[in-house]
């Protein structure tokens, strides 16, 4: 009974939570017993139990209530035997070398869907497993949410842990790193903390942008980075922005991040979107008619997380209503597509700026730097940065192939002008209203 309820509750939580939260905090839990409308769940540590109580208990109890069909509570217990899961092929008497916080083994190279938008990042990740510490060190993966960065990090961790069972591979989020450091400081165990992280063979850190504005954590991470890098041990990092676009990170640390290979994980192209729909539907055991698969690929596949959530809702809606999955059911289950809700594209922003200032796209993107062109061009870059999450290099490419530093200069210049130029502030307000009309 507890396992049945927990399986259904986990399915609901997977559709509700971010992948990194689900994989870090929910996936390791084990159902222990069900009694008096209370589900007892075992966590791998006291820290995990306390974190779950503080951040996820309402979501857990809501999911268990829905799964059991009656109001339910969740009791969190500690079972330290869960802290290091058994790994297939581990030698008898040896602990697994792979710390799994944030890196579940279900994410492997074999089930990563490769396309033109992620091919370089995928190839670099595989090269790291083949030659850790030798070729791309550090490897920095950059891309938006739900595009596959965490999948690749986990695949690297799994590959290295299996290939080198006696080495130590630690895969975690920057938030976990900070939390461990805070706990070590509070317990006066910083020496143990430093030995742990500086004695490993591979460090894999997701969401490195979480270090922003945390000077003490950045200082400690920089020392860890240097110790590993100087002894040719592998470092793999991931963020939603390129190193030099990270706000609140010390310049010296950003330089370290950028010292290896920067590989972008871009939004999927049409071919990859189709492949993702086919793969994810197959994983869920959901059969899709061609027109349904095409609709999902076009409207609900900006990223993998969005697609997985959509497929989960469609499957649940069809099961609970007893209907066949067709286009009408999909639209009914999902509502308006995110394409209609998503912010303006770079092309739309540039077009609005051109119309407002009565310029052609060729003029705005051209090489001339007259005052008539410079401010609108800089403003276009500023609005692209404010209303999209694309990298600065791509914004520069959209406006005549300008480089990263040119875009940074434009952003600074516009922010300064906005402080004293009322007319420019009015232009910005008018353009924003048009973009969101």
N, C-alpha and C positions, 0 to 999 in steps of 0.2 A: 504493500500500500504506500509507504513513504516514497519508494522509488518511482512509482507511477505518478504520484502527485508532483514530485520534484522534476521529473522529465518534462511534464506539461508546463510547470512554472518556469523552468529554464527556457523553454521555447518562447514563452511570452516575454521574458526578460531580454532574450537575444534581439527581439524585434524592437525593444524599447530603449535599450542602453547603447552607448557607443561601444564599438568593438573592443577598444583598449580597456574600458571599464569592465565589460563582461568577461573578457579573457583573464584579466588580472585578479578580479575579486569574486566573480560568480562561478566560473568554470571549475576552480579547485574545490568548491564546496561539495560535501557528500551528505546525503540524507541518512540520518541515523534512526529516527523513529517517528511515528505519528500517533499522537495520543491526545484525547480531549480537545480536538480542533487545534492542536499545536504541532507544528513540524519542527523537529530538532535537526539542525544542520551543523555539521562539523567543519570548522575552519582550520587551516594548517598552522596557525600561530595566534598568540594573544593579540599581537599587533593587527593581524587581519580581522580577528573577531571585533576588536574595538573600532577599527575603521569601517567595517560593515555596519555596525550598530549606529555609528555617527552619520554615515552618508547614504546607506542603501537599505536600511531596515524598512522604511515605508514601501519602497518598491518591491522588496522581497515579500512582505506581508500581502500587498495587493495582488501580486502574481500567484501566491499560494492560495489566496481566497478565490481567485478566478479559476484556478486549476481544480480546487476541491469542491467548488460550488457552494460554499458556506463560509461565513466569516471565520478567519483563521489568524493565528499568531505564529511568529517564528522565534524559536529559541536557538541562540548561537552558542556552540560549544567549541572547545579546542581539542584537536587530535593532531599532535605533532608528527605522527607517522605520515601525514599527508604532505608534510613540508617539502620533501624531495621525492617526487613520484618515480616509480620504477621505470626504467627505460629498456625497451627491447634490445637484447644483445649485450647488456652490461655484464661485465665479468663478475662472477660470484665473489662476494666479499668486498666489492668496490661500490662506493656510492656513485650515483649518476653525476656526471660532471656538468650538467646543464641546469642552471637555475632558471625555473620556468616562469617567474613573475613577468607577465607580459609577452611570453613567447610560447604559445601552445603548439604542440607538435602537429596539430591538424593543418597548420599552415606550412606547406612544403613547396619545393620547386616544382614537384610533379603536378600539383593542383593550382599553380599560378598560371593564369591565362595571359599569354604574351601577345603583344601587338606593337605597332610602330611607336605608340606613345610611351611605352615602358620598356622597350627592347634593350636600350643601353643600360638602364638601371638593373634589369634582370641579368644581363651578361656580366656586369660588374660584380653583382652579388655572388654569382657562380664562380667568378674568378677569385674572389676573396676566400671562398671555401677551398678552392683548389690550391691557392698559395697564400695562406693567411700571413699577414704582416709583411709581405714581400712586394706586392704589386700596387694595390690601391689602399694606402693607409695614411690618413683615415679615408673611409668611404662615407660620403655625406649624401644621403637621399633627400630630395626636396620635392614637395608636391602638396596639393590640397588634401583635405580630409577624404578618407574613403577611397583613395586611388590605388592602394596596394603597398604603401610603405611598410606598414606593420607586418604584412604578409611576408615581404622580402626579408625584413629583419629576423622574423621567426624562422624562415627557411634557412638563413645563414646560421643562426644559432643551432638549429636541429642538425644541419649538415656538418658543422664543426664538432658538435657533441658526439655524433655517431662516428665520425672519421678519427677523432682523437679522444677516446674515452678517458684517458688519464689526465688530459688537460682540463682547465676550468674555463667554462663559457658562462658569462653572466649577461643576461638580457633583461632589461628593465626600462621603465620610463624615467625621465628626469625627475618627475615628481617623487617616485620611489627613492631615487638617489638622495634627494633633499630630505625626505622623511627619515630615511635611515641615518643620515648625518645628524639631524636634529635629535633623534633618539640616542645616538652615540654621545653627543654633547651633553645631553641631560644626564646620561648614566656615567659620564666621565670615562668613556671607552673609545675615544678617538684613535688611539693607537691600534686597537683591534679593527676599527672601521678602515683605517688606512692599510693595514696589512691585508685585509680582505680584498679591497679593490685594486691594490697595487701588486698583488701576488697572482692575479689571474692571467690567463693567456689571451682571452678575447673579451672585450667590453662592447656591448651593443646597447645603445640608449635611444629610446624613442622620445619624441616631443621635446627635443632639446631646448626649444623656445621657453620651456617652463622655468629655466634658470634666469630669465629676465628679471632685473632689479634685485636679485638675490646675491649680493656681493660676497658674502661669506661662502655660500654654496659654489659660486663661480670660482673663487680662489681655490677651494678644495678640489673642485673638478679639474681645474687647470693643472694642479700638482699631479693628480691621478693621470690625466692625459699625458703629461710630460714623461712620467715614470714608465708608462706603457709604451709610448711611441719611441722613446730613446732605446728601449730594449727590443724594438721590432715586434712588439705584440700588437695584434689586430684591434682596431677601433672602428666601429660602424655607428654612424649617427643618422638621425632622421628629424626633419622639421618641416613645417608648412612653408618656410621661407628659406631662401639661400642665406649662407652665412653672413654676408655683408648687408643683408636686409633685416637682420634680427635686431629689434629695438631692445635697449636695456641690457645688452651683453657687452662686456668690455672688449675694446678693439683687439687687444692682444689675443683674447680667446677666440674671437671671430676669425682672426688670421690663422690660428691653429686649425680651426674647423675647415678653412678653405685651402689648407696646405696639401690636401690629397686630391681625390677625384670627386667632383660635384656631379651627381647624376639626377636628372629630373624625372619624376614620375608624373606625366601629364594626363589630362582628362582623356578618356578613351575615344578613339575615332570610330566611325560607323561600323567598320569590320570588327573591331574589338568589342563594341557594345553588343553586337549580335552574338559573338562567341561567349560573352559573359552571361547573357540571358540563357543561352543553351546550357552552359555548364552549371549555373546556379539552380536552374529549374530541375536539371537532372539530379543534382545533389539532394534537393528537397523531395524528389520523386513526383514532380509535377509535370504533367504533359501539357504542352501548349500548341495550339493551332498556329499556323504560320502568321496569320494576321495579328494574333495576340502577341506573339514573340516580337514581331516587327513594331507594334505599338509600344511595348515595354522598352525595346532598344532605343526608340526615338524619343520617348517622353519620360522614362523613368530610369535612365542609366547614365546619369552624369557621373556617378561614382558607384563603387561596389556596395557600399553600405546602404545607399538609397535603394538600389536594386534588391538587395536581400530583404530589406524591410517591406518593400512592395510585394515581393513574391510570398513572403510569410503571411501578409494580410490577405492576399488573394487566395492562398491555399486554405487559410482558416475560414474565410468567408464562404468559399465553395463547400467546404466540409460541413460547416454549421447550417448552411441553408439547403444542403442536398442538391445543389445545382451544378451543372457542367461549367467549366471555365471557358467562357467565350468573351468577346470584346465588351458586350453589355455588362456582364458581371464584373469584369476588371474595372471598367469605368465607375461602376456603382460602388465597388469596394474601395477604390483608391481616391475617388473624387478628382478635382482639377489637378492636372499634371504640374510638376514643379517647373516645367519649361515656361508655363504662363506666369508663375510666381517669381521666377529667378530674376536677378538684377539685370541691368542693361549690359550689352556686350561692348567690347572695345570699339567695334565698328559703329555701333549706335552712338556712343559718347562722342567719338570724333565727328560723326555726321552732325550731331546737334551743335557742337562748337562751331563747325564750319558754317552752318545755317545762321547761327546767332551773329557771327562776325562777318558774314557774307564773303566767305573765302571758299576756294575749291580745296578738295583733299590734296591735290598736287601741291598747292601753295603751302598748306599747313605742314605737309610732310617733306617739302623740298629743302634745299640747302641754305636758302636765303635767311638772314638773321635780322631783318629790319624790325623796327619797333611795332609796325603793323602786324607782323607775323609772330614775333617772339612771345608776347604775352598770351595770345590765344593758344599757341603751341604748348607753352608751359601749363596753361590752365587745363588743356586737354589731358596732359600727363597727370596733373593733380586730380582731376575728376576720375580718370581711369584708376588711379591708386585708391581713391576714396570709395569707389562703387564696384570694384571687382577685387578678386583675390589673386590675380595673375601676377607673376614675377615682374620686377622692374625691367628686366631685359626684354621681356615680351612686349611691354608697353613701349619701350624705345623702338623695338622692331616695327611696331604698328605705325609709328610716327617717323618714318624715313630711315629706319635702321640705326637709330641713335643708340649709344651705349648706356650701360648702367649708370655711370657717373653723371652723364648728361641729365638723366631722369632725376637722380638725387638732387642735382643742382636746381632743376626746375621746381621740384617740390619745396625746397627751402625758399626759393625766390618768391613763389606764390604765397606761401604762408606769411612771409614778411610783408608782402604787398597788401594782403588781406587785413593786416592790423591797422593800416592807415588809409586804404583806398576804399571809400564807401561805394563808388561806382562798381568796382570789381566785386565787392560783396553782393551787390544787387544782381550782377551778372551771374554769379555763382548760384544764388537763390533761384533765379529764373531758370537756369539750366537744370538744376536739381529737380525743380517742379516738372519740367518737361520729361526728364528721364524716368520719373516715377508716375507719369500720367497714365 
